[in-house]
Amino acid sequence: MCASTGGLCYRRGYVTSSPIHYALALLFVACASCAPRPAPAALTVAAAADLNFALDQVSREFRAAYPQVALEINYGSSGNFYTQLRNQAPFDIFLSADVEYPRKLAADGIGVRDSIFVYGVGRLAVWVPAASPLDPATALRSPALRHLAIANPEHAPYGRAAEAALRSMGLYATVEKKLVMGENIAQTLQFVESGAADAGIVALSLAVAPSLRGAGRYWEIPLDAYPKIEQGGIIIKASAAASAFRAFLMGDKGRLTFKEFGFYVPGK
């Protein structure tokens, strides 16, 4: 234990016999804790909406491991974030639902060179509320389906995958006029929760979230029905905090959490 006196510190209980001894004690037992602490590092992340629940859990673990980092996460559609980043939006890391967006940014000289990484492969599921009479496995073909929510394919990778799945299953023409477009995959789920749609094609990572257990039922769409949803990120602004966050996502804790939320995680 040491206490500060005039910018220096001394050990409690140390007794000096003269002012000179006291001054020497102050000089020689100065401790590192008297040095000013560095300001917290700020880290702002733009994250795809399908990461909402999984990344919240990873973030809690990261904050516990790195309390000196002030972490802020913003969720939205990958396509919108891509456009914002091209217009110099102030994000430090971009976590996209489609790794092609980070690759395009890197090709345009935006982001840290060689910092692109793939953190998981997403999956699609049909989700219906718990009280719905629809069976999620047959809901897409049911005549009782009035409105089907998907993310907007124009800027949401999960929306493009949902449209591709409907086409490959021969259902797009049947449901096209029933489609309700969400700004992102999280809003798509909200449309179903609120009753604005009877069912939704959502990210499996949202359907399996602990907060939704008991709120609905889901059926996973076969992987061969849509293109691979390879999700990746890029460091936009180089910093020790950004590198630490990337390493944490790709480390054992991050990988385990992504698996728990339904992602296929690439091997090391």
N, C-alpha and C positions, 0 to 999 in steps of 0.2 A: 504493500500500500504506500502511495506517496501523495503528498498534497502540494498544490502550487503556491509559490510565493514569489511575486515579481517576475513571473515567466519561468522560474525554475521550480524544482520540487525537492522535498526532503522526506526522509523516512520518519513516520510517526514514532515517537518514543525515543528518538536520538537526542542525547543530552550533550550539550557542548559546555566547555568550562570557560570560554571567553568569546568575545565577538569575532576574533580571528578564526577560532575553531568553527564557529557557526557559519562563517562565510565560506570556509573551505568545504564544510559539509554540504552547503548549498551547491557549490560548484561541482563536486565529485559524485554526488549521488543523484544528479539530474536524470530523469527517466524519460523514456520515449513517449509516455502517455501525455506529457506536457506539450508535445508538438500539436499544431492545429490539425484537425481531421479534414481530409479532402471532401469536397462537396459530392453529394450522391450523383452517380452517373445516370443520365436519362436515356431511356431506350423506348422508342415508339415503333410499334409493329402494326402493319396493315395485313390482316389475316382473312382468308376466305371464310364465308359464313358457316360452312360445314364444320369448321374447327371450333365452333362456339363452346361446346361442352368439353371436348378433349383438351383444347388449349387452356381452358380455364383451370383444369386440374394440373396440367404441366406448369402453368404460370405460378400456381400456389407453391409447388415444389421448388421452382426456380427462385422465387422470392425468399423462401426459407434458406436456400443455399447461398444466395447472393443478396443479402438485405441492403447492401450499399447501392443497388441498381433500382432506380425508379422506373418500373416497367409499366407501359401503357399499351393496351391492345385495342385496335379498332377493327370491327368486323363488317364485311360487306361483300359485294360481288367482285370476283377477281378481275373481270374486264373493266369495271369502273376504277378499281385501284390502279390497274395498268395505265389507263388514260391519265389519271391524276399524277402518277409517277413520271410519265412522259412530260408533264407540265410542272415538274419540280416540286411535287408535294413533299412535305417534310417528314418522311418516314425513314427509319433506320434499317428496317428489315421488311421484306415482302414475302408472305407465305401464301402462295397461290394454289387454287384447286386444279390448275393446269400448269405444268412445268414449262409449257411453251411461252407463257407470258414472261417469266424471268429470263428465258433464253432470248426472247425478242428484245428485252431491255438491255441485256448484256451486249447483244449484237449492235445496238444503237449507242453503246458506250455509257450506258447508265448502270450504276452499281459497281461493286468491287469485282475486279477481274478474278475469275476462277473460284468464285464463292457460291456458285449455284449448287444446290443439293436437293435430292429427292427424299422426302420424309415418309411417304406412304402412297398406297394405291387405294383410291376410293371405290365405294360400291353403292349401288342403287337399291332402294326398297320402296314398295308400295305401302303407305301408312294410312290407316283409318282409325277414327276415335274408338274407344272401348265400347261405347254404346251403339255404334253403327251396326246395322243389320248386314252390311257388306262383308264378305270374306276377302281379306286383302289379296289372297291368291287368285281370286276370280273377279275382283272388282273392276278391272280394266275392261272386261268383256260383259259386264252386267248391264242390262237395259235400265236398271235402277240408278246407274251412275249418271248424275246430272251435270256435275262440275268436277273437273280433275285439275288439281294444281300442279304446275311444274315451274321451275325457275326459268326466267327469260333466256332463251337460247342465244340471244344477241350478245350477251355479255357474261353469262353464267355458265361455266363448264358443265355443271350438273344439269343445266337445262338442255344443253346440246346433247349430253349423254341420254337424257330422258327422251328427247325427240327421236334419237337414233334407235333407242330400245323399242319405242312404239312402232316405228317404221319396220324394224326387223321382225317384230311379232305380228305384223300385218294389221295393226290396230289404229294407226295414225288417222286414216281417213274417217274412221268411226268416231274418234274422240276429238278431232280437231276443233269442232265448234263448241266443245264442252270445256276447252282449256281455259284456265285462269292462270295468268302469269305473275309469278312473284319476282320482286326486284332481285332477290338472292334466294338461296336454298332455305335459309332460316325463315324468311317471310313466307315461303311456300308452305312450310310446316304450319306457320301461324294461321294461314288461310284455312287449313283443314281443322285446326284446333278451334277456330272461331265459328266454324260452320259455313264459311264462305265457299268451301268446296267439300265434296263428299269424301274424297280421297286425294292423296298426293303422292307424286314420285319424288322421294326425298333422299338425302344422303343416309346411308346406313348408320353413320356415326351419330346422327341426330336421333334416329329411331331407337337406338340401343342405350341412349343416355339414361343414367339413373333417375333423373328428374321426370322422365317420360314413362317410366315403368308403371303400368297400371292405367296410364292415360290413353293407350291405344294398342293396336296390333299391327304387325307388319309381315310382309312377305318379301324375301330378297329376290330381286330380278336376276336371272342367270347371267353370269359374266360374259358369256358369248353373245349376248343380245345387244351389246353396246361397246364402243371403243374403250380401251383401257384408260381409266382416269388416273393418270400419273401426276401426283401432286408434288410440287417443289417450291423452293424458296431461293432468295438471293439477298445478300447483304447489300444494302444501298449505300450506307455510309459506314466506313471502316471505323471500328472502335473496339476496345477490349471487351466492353459489355456486349456488343453485337456478336463477337466471336464466341464469347462464353454462352450466350443464348443459343446460338447455332449448335455448339458442341453439346449442350444440354438436351436439345431436341433429338439429336442423333445418338445420344448416349443411352445407357440401359434403361433409365427411368422414363425418358421420353418415348423410346421405342415400345416399352411395355404399355404405357398409357395409350398410345395410338392403336396397339393391338386390342386393348380392352374396348376401344370404341369402334371396332369393326374395320379398321384399315389393314390392308396387307402391307407389311413393313419389309422393305428390301433388306437382304442380308448384308452383313458387314463385309 
